[in-house]
């Protein structure tokens, strides 16, 4: 299931990139003045409505697959080799009888007679 959603997500992502790159910008109308019109490919209405609807559909599918992947990742079942194994009771640590650093010896007192 996860692999299918990832593949669909990648395909929709690439399709969305292609759709956006196919659309003409708002400043592209000046190019029609010097000959050639890019609006005749999809009829007299132009590609604007068709490509904008296709972009909206692809964007919705992209968002749905994004949310689906987030849900699948957050609810992923993790496998463990120690699943179901109960741990042994832990004994308390023994008390330390000797200090970690012994006191330095006292300097010898000079003997006076």
C-alpha positions as CSV (number, residue, x, y, z in Angstrom):
1,X,0.0,0.0,0.0
2,X,2.8,2.4,1.0
3,X,4.7,1.7,-2.2
4,X,1.6,2.3,-4.4
5,X,1.0,5.6,-2.8
6,X,4.6,6.7,-3.2
7,X,4.6,5.8,-6.9
8,X,1.3,7.6,-7.4
9,X,2.7,10.6,-5.5
10,X,5.8,10.8,-7.7
11,X,3.8,10.4,-10.9
12,X,1.4,13.1,-9.9
13,X,4.3,15.4,-8.9
14,X,6.0,15.0,-12.3
15,X,2.6,15.5,-14.1
16,X,2.0,18.6,-12.1
17,X,5.4,20.0,-13.0
18,X,4.7,19.3,-16.7
19,X,1.3,21.0,-16.6
20,X,2.6,24.1,-14.9
21,X,5.4,24.4,-17.5
22,X,3.0,24.0,-20.4
23,X,0.9,27.0,-19.3
24,X,1.7,30.4,-20.7
25,X,2.4,33.3,-18.5
26,X,0.3,36.5,-18.3
27,X,2.9,38.4,-20.3
28,X,2.9,35.9,-23.2
29,X,0.1,37.8,-25.0
30,X,2.6,40.3,-26.4
31,X,4.1,37.5,-28.4
32,X,0.9,37.1,-30.4
33,X,1.3,40.6,-31.8
34,X,4.3,39.7,-33.9
35,X,2.7,36.6,-35.4
36,X,1.6,33.2,-34.3
37,X,-0.9,32.7,-31.5
38,X,-0.5,30.0,-28.9
39,X,-4.2,30.1,-28.0
40,X,-5.3,28.0,-31.0
41,X,-4.1,24.6,-29.8
42,X,-7.1,23.7,-27.7
43,X,-9.7,25.7,-29.6
44,X,-10.9,29.3,-29.4
45,X,-11.1,29.4,-25.6
46,X,-7.4,28.5,-25.4
47,X,-5.5,26.2,-23.1
48,X,-6.1,28.4,-20.1
49,X,-9.3,26.8,-18.9
50,X,-8.3,23.2,-19.8
51,X,-4.8,23.4,-18.3
52,X,-6.0,25.3,-15.2
53,X,-8.6,22.6,-14.4
54,X,-6.0,19.9,-15.0
55,X,-3.7,21.8,-12.7
56,X,-6.3,22.0,-10.0
57,X,-7.1,18.3,-10.2
58,X,-3.4,17.3,-10.1
59,X,-2.9,19.6,-7.1
60,X,-5.8,18.0,-5.2
61,X,-4.4,14.5,-5.9
62,X,-0.9,15.7,-4.9
63,X,-2.3,17.0,-1.6
64,X,-4.3,13.9,-0.9
65,X,-1.3,11.6,-1.5
66,X,0.8,13.9,0.7
67,X,-1.6,13.5,3.5
68,X,-2.0,9.8,2.9
69,X,1.8,9.3,3.1
70,X,2.0,11.3,6.3
71,X,-0.7,9.1,7.8
72,X,0.9,5.9,6.6
73,X,4.3,6.9,8.0
74,X,2.9,8.0,11.4
75,X,1.0,4.7,11.8
76,X,3.6,2.4,10.5
77,X,4.0,-0.9,12.4
78,X,7.5,-1.4,13.6
79,X,8.9,-4.9,13.8
80,X,11.3,-5.9,16.6
81,X,13.2,-9.0,17.3
82,X,12.6,-8.6,21.1
83,X,8.8,-8.0,20.7
84,X,7.0,-9.9,23.4
85,X,10.2,-10.8,25.4
86,X,9.9,-9.8,29.0
87,X,12.9,-8.3,30.7
88,X,14.5,-9.8,33.8
89,X,14.1,-7.9,37.0
90,X,17.0,-5.6,37.7
91,X,18.8,-6.0,41.0
92,X,19.7,-2.8,42.9
93,X,23.3,-1.7,42.6
94,X,25.5,-2.6,45.6
95,X,26.5,0.2,47.9
96,X,30.0,1.4,47.4
97,X,32.1,0.7,50.5
98,X,35.3,2.3,49.4
99,X,35.5,5.9,48.1
100,X,36.3,6.3,44.5
101,X,39.3,8.6,45.4
102,X,41.1,7.7,48.6
103,X,42.2,10.5,50.9
104,X,45.9,11.4,50.5
105,X,48.1,10.4,53.3
106,X,48.9,12.9,56.0
107,X,52.5,14.3,55.9
108,X,54.7,12.8,58.6
109,X,55.2,14.9,61.7
110,X,58.8,15.6,62.6
111,X,60.0,13.9,65.8
112,X,61.4,16.3,68.4
113,X,63.3,15.0,71.4
